Amino acid sequence: MKSQQYITDEGLVIGYLYLAREPISAEDLVNRLGKKRTTLIPKIYRLREQGKIKQTKDPANWRAKPYILTDSGRKDSEKYHLAEAVSAIFN
């Protein structure tokens, strides 16, 4: 029997961005991770304040400000194996 691993919503965001390796909007993160907007958006903002993720500019849409991992977020993903955990959940 496979052991279950607990991952926080913040860990989901970091792990998903690590796997995606491309900027993703907050709304897309909500949809792709299957979480409620009111639950996930504050956690995305908290990760931004902590310096784990940052917003970028989308040349195709001047209003969009998708998120990418910072070096700190990338290190957390590697240290806590967040990408592997997210991959196991969604595959």
N, C-alpha and C positions, 0 to 999 in steps of 0.2 A: 504494500500500500504506500502510495506517495505521500510524504509529509507535506502538510500545508504550511505556507509561509505567510506571515502577516506583513502587509506593506501599507504604509500610510498614504493618504491622498497626495501629500507632498512627494513621497517616494515614487508614486505613479507618474507624476508630472516630470520629475527629474529623469526617471528611467525611460519614459516615452520619448522625451526630447533627445536623450542620448542615442536611442535607437534610430530616431527619425533623421538625425544629422542634417536637418533643415529647419528653417524658422516655421513655427506653427502659431496661429492666432489663439487667443484664449478661448474663443468660441469653438474653434476646431478641437482644442484639447478637451473641452467639455463634451463635445459630441463623440469624439474618438474613444474617450475613456469611459463613456456611459455614466457620467456623474451629473448631479443636478448643478445648474449654474450657480445657485445661491450657496452651494457647498464648496465648489471648486474655485470660483473666482477669488474669494478672500485668501485662499491658500496660495494661489498664483501670485497675488500681490505681496503676500508675506515672503515668498521665495525671492521675489524681486528686491524687496527691502533687505533681505539677508545677503543679497549679492550672489545667489545661486543661479538665477536666470536674469536675462536682460532683454529689453525690447529693441528691435531693429526696425529699419524702414523697408517697406516693400515698394520697389520701383514701379511695379504694375498698379499699385493702389496706394495713393498718397495718404489715405486715411488709416490704412491698416498698419499696425505695429506688432508684428508677430514676435514670438519669444524664441530665444536660443539659450543654450547653457553657457554659463561662464566657466572659467577654469575651475573655480571652486565647486560648482555644480557637477562638473565632469569628474572631479576627484571624488566627490561624495558617491556618485553613481558607481564608480569603480571600487571604492572602499567597501561599500555596503551591498555590492552586487545587485543594484537596482534594475539595471537593464535586463539581466537574466531573469529576475523575478517578474518584470513586466512581460517579457517575452513568453514566459511560462503561462502567464494568465491569459494572454491573447492568442496563443497558438494551440 
